[in-house]
């Protein structure tokens, strides 16, 4: 029994060591930054499906004083509706994203602050240009070897 325990302990230690060797923090941070860049490009293209491809099957959203538990399909519809209401001209990071990856390389978070320039139709039917600024915290989990967003919290900068 003692030998089995020692073998199990050795296996666990070797597994953790192997995981640590493969989970280079800078490489993993770069993966999250590439996801963010892909999301920004998808916003300008109005490609909700591309964004949805990087979401977990279920995602928590904290926004506007509410907590919502949404399926990927529900969030896809919400994003598609948003893209139908406004054409984004530009999206830019206002500050460099802050990314942290867990030591085991299975979870990460990113703090983002972006400005969105878009054209939308006002209640009178006239197209107007506008912009908004938001800050977000996005939480990612590595699921089946792929980073997927599992939760996000977003605030919008108040406009006068």
C-alpha positions in Angstrom: 0.0 0.0 0.0 2.8 2.4 0.9 4.5 1.7 -2.4 1.3 2.5 -4.3 1.0 5.8 -2.5 4.6 6.7 -3.3 4.1 5.8 -7.0 1.0 7.9 -7.0 2.8 10.8 -5.4 5.7 10.5 -7.8 3.3 10.4 -10.8 1.5 13.5 -9.5 4.8 15.4 -9.1 6.0 14.4 -12.6 2.7 15.3 -14.1 2.8 18.8 -12.5 6.4 19.2 -13.6 5.6 18.3 -17.2 2.6 20.6 -17.1 4.7 23.5 -15.8 7.3 22.9 -18.6 4.7 23.0 -21.3 2.7 26.0 -19.9 5.1 28.9 -20.7 3.4 31.9 -19.1 4.4 34.3 -21.9 3.2 32.0 -24.6 -0.1 31.6 -22.8 -0.5 35.3 -22.3 0.2 35.8 -26.1 -2.6 33.3 -26.8 -5.1 35.4 -24.8 -3.9 38.6 -26.5 -4.4 36.9 -29.9 -8.0 36.0 -28.8 -8.6 39.6 -27.8 -7.2 40.9 -31.2 -9.4 38.4 -33.0 -12.5 39.6 -31.0 -11.7 43.3 -31.9 -11.4 42.4 -35.6 -14.6 40.4 -35.5 -16.5 43.4 -34.0 -15.4 45.6 -36.9 -16.4 42.9 -39.4 -19.7 42.4 -37.5 -19.0 38.7 -37.3 -20.9 37.5 -34.2 -20.3 33.8 -35.1 -16.5 34.3 -34.9 -16.8 35.8 -31.4 -19.1 33.0 -30.3 -16.5 30.4 -31.4 -14.4 31.6 -28.5 -17.1 31.3 -25.9 -17.7 28.4 -23.5 -21.1 26.6 -23.9 -22.3 28.6 -20.9 -21.0 32.0 -19.9 -21.7 34.4 -17.0 -22.2 38.0 -17.9 -22.0 40.9 -15.4 -23.3 44.1 -17.0 -25.6 47.0 -16.2 -26.1 45.8 -12.6 -27.3 42.4 -13.6 -25.8 38.9 -13.6 -26.9 36.7 -16.4 -26.1 33.0 -17.1 -26.3 32.7 -20.9 -25.7 29.9 -23.4 -23.3 30.5 -26.3 -26.4 30.6 -28.6 -28.1 33.2 -26.5 -25.0 35.4 -26.4 -24.6 34.9 -30.2 -28.1 36.2 -30.7 -27.4 39.2 -28.5 -24.2 40.1 -30.2 -25.7 39.6 -33.7 -28.6 41.9 -32.7 -26.1 44.5 -31.5 -24.2 44.3 -34.8 -27.5 44.7 -36.7 -28.3 47.9 -34.8 -24.9 49.5 -35.4 -22.0 49.2 -37.8 -18.7 49.4 -36.0 -16.1 51.5 -37.8 -13.2 51.1 -35.4 -12.3 49.4 -32.1 -9.1 50.3 -30.2 -7.4 49.4 -27.0 -7.1 52.6 -24.9 -4.7 50.9 -22.6 -2.5 47.8 -23.0 -4.5 44.7 -21.9 -3.6 43.2 -18.6 -3.4 39.4 -18.8 -2.8 36.9 -16.0 -2.6 33.1 -16.5 -2.8 30.6 -13.7 0.3 28.8 -12.8 -1.1 25.5 -14.1 -2.0 27.1 -17.5 -5.7 26.2 -17.3 -7.3 29.6 -16.4 -6.7 33.2 -17.3 -8.2 36.6 -17.1 -7.8 39.8 -19.1 -8.6 43.4 -18.1 -9.5 45.4 -21.2 -10.3 49.1 -21.9 -11.6 49.8 -25.4 -13.2 52.6 -27.4 -15.8 51.6 -30.0 -16.6 53.9 -33.0 -19.9 53.0 -34.7 -22.7 54.3 -36.9 -26.2 53.7 -35.6 -29.7 54.7 -36.5 -31.5 57.1 -34.1 -35.2 56.9 -33.3 -35.9 59.4 -36.2 -34.3 57.0 -38.7 -31.2 59.1 -39.2 -27.8 57.4 -39.1 -25.4 59.0 -36.6 -21.8 58.4 -35.7 -21.1 57.7 -32.0 -18.5 56.2 -29.8 -18.4 54.4 -26.5 -15.7 53.4 -24.0 -15.9 50.2 -21.9 -13.7 48.4 -19.5 -14.1 44.6 -19.1 -12.8 41.7 -17.1 -12.9 38.5 -19.2 -12.2 35.1 -17.6 -11.0 32.2 -19.8 -10.7 28.5 -19.1 -8.8 26.0 -21.2 -11.4 23.5 -22.3 -10.4 20.6 -24.5 -7.1 22.4 -25.2 -8.8 25.6 -26.4 -9.1 28.9 -24.5 -12.8 29.8 -24.1 -14.4 32.8 -22.3 -16.4 31.6 -19.3 -17.4 34.9 -17.7 -17.2 38.6 -18.3 -17.9 41.8 -16.4 -18.2 45.1 -18.3 -18.7 48.7 -17.4 -19.4 51.5 -19.8 -18.0 55.0 -19.3 -20.8 57.5 -18.7 -21.4 60.0 -21.5 -22.9 63.5 -21.0 
